[in-house]
Amino acid sequence: MTASPTTTTTTDPLTLAYIAMGAAAALTVPQGSPGRLVDRAEVEFMETLIRHAPMMDRLAAGREFGGMFYYEVAEPFGEMLAERMIADGDLSDAEAEALATELIAGAVA
């Protein structure tokens, strides 16, 4: 069993890293494909995604996970959020939190 991120006052750097890794997977869509990110610079896109890391850490704090929080929650969150942003544009904080809550609930031991 793996505990959640240990801090709620600062963002866990691994949460940031794994959200970014998930987002990178979503950005591998071939150039020119439908839904390919075209309206936004990649740095701005990544900044928009990783700003949700403190929320992820807050929601996960103190919980025990059956596996690894970073692999099973943060990375899929980054990928799913990126895919939704590519398809639909920006998501609200409430939509991002709902996605995080769903992933966390599915991974809690």
C-alpha positions as CSV (number, residue, x, y, z in Angstrom):
1,M,0.0,0.0,0.0
2,T,1.3,3.4,-0.8
3,A,0.3,6.5,1.0
4,S,-0.8,9.7,-0.6
5,P,1.4,12.8,-1.0
6,T,2.6,13.8,2.4
7,T,2.0,17.5,2.2
8,T,-1.0,19.7,1.7
9,T,0.8,23.0,2.1
10,T,3.1,22.7,-0.8
11,T,2.7,20.8,-4.1
12,D,4.5,17.5,-4.2
13,P,7.0,17.7,-7.1
14,L,6.2,14.1,-8.1
15,T,2.5,15.0,-8.5
16,L,3.6,17.8,-10.9
17,A,5.9,15.5,-12.8
18,Y,3.3,12.7,-13.3
19,I,0.6,15.1,-14.3
20,A,3.0,16.4,-16.9
21,M,3.9,12.9,-18.0
22,G,0.3,12.0,-18.6
23,A,-0.2,15.2,-20.5
24,A,2.8,14.5,-22.7
25,A,1.2,11.2,-23.6
26,A,-1.9,13.0,-24.8
27,L,0.2,15.4,-26.8
28,T,1.6,12.6,-28.9
29,V,-1.4,12.9,-31.3
30,P,0.1,13.2,-34.8
31,Q,0.3,16.7,-36.2
32,G,-2.7,17.6,-38.3
33,S,-5.0,15.0,-36.6
34,P,-8.4,16.1,-35.6
35,G,-8.3,17.5,-32.1
36,R,-4.6,18.2,-32.3
37,L,-3.6,21.1,-30.0
38,V,-3.3,24.1,-32.3
39,D,-4.5,27.2,-30.5
40,R,-2.2,27.2,-27.6
41,A,1.5,27.1,-27.0
42,E,2.7,23.9,-25.3
43,V,4.2,25.7,-22.3
44,E,0.9,27.5,-21.6
45,F,-1.0,24.3,-22.0
46,M,1.3,22.5,-19.5
47,E,1.0,25.4,-17.1
48,T,-2.8,25.2,-17.3
49,L,-2.6,21.4,-16.5
50,I,-0.1,21.5,-13.6
51,R,-1.9,24.2,-11.8
52,H,-4.2,21.5,-10.7
53,A,-1.5,19.6,-8.8
54,P,-2.1,21.4,-5.4
55,M,-5.8,20.4,-5.7
56,M,-4.8,16.7,-6.4
57,D,-2.5,16.7,-3.4
58,R,-5.2,18.3,-1.2
59,L,-7.8,15.7,-2.2
60,A,-5.4,12.8,-1.8
61,A,-3.8,13.9,1.5
62,G,-4.1,11.2,4.2
63,R,-5.5,8.5,2.0
64,E,-4.0,5.1,1.4
65,F,-3.9,3.8,-2.1
66,G,-3.8,0.2,-3.2
67,G,-1.1,1.1,-5.7
68,M,1.0,4.1,-6.4
69,F,-0.8,7.5,-6.3
70,Y,1.5,9.0,-9.0
71,Y,1.0,6.1,-11.5
72,E,-2.6,5.4,-10.8
73,V,-4.0,8.9,-10.2
74,A,-1.7,11.8,-11.1
75,E,-0.5,10.4,-14.5
76,P,-3.9,9.3,-15.8
77,F,-5.4,12.7,-14.5
78,G,-2.8,14.6,-16.6
79,E,-3.6,12.5,-19.7
80,M,-7.4,12.6,-19.3
81,L,-7.4,16.3,-18.6
82,A,-5.1,17.1,-21.5
83,E,-7.3,15.0,-23.9
84,R,-10.4,16.9,-22.7
85,M,-8.6,20.2,-23.1
86,I,-7.5,19.3,-26.6
87,A,-11.0,18.2,-27.6
88,D,-13.1,20.8,-25.7
89,G,-10.8,23.7,-24.8
90,D,-10.3,24.8,-21.2
91,L,-12.1,22.9,-18.4
92,S,-13.3,24.6,-15.3
93,D,-11.7,24.0,-11.9
94,A,-14.9,22.2,-10.9
95,E,-14.6,19.8,-13.9
96,A,-11.0,19.1,-13.1
97,E,-11.8,18.5,-9.4
98,A,-14.6,16.1,-10.4
99,L,-12.2,14.1,-12.6
100,A,-9.6,14.0,-9.8
101,T,-12.1,12.9,-7.2
102,E,-13.3,10.1,-9.5
103,L,-9.7,8.9,-10.1
104,I,-8.8,9.1,-6.4
105,A,-12.0,7.2,-5.4
106,G,-11.1,4.4,-7.8
107,A,-7.6,4.1,-6.5
108,V,-8.1,4.3,-2.7
109,A,-7.5,1.0,-1.0
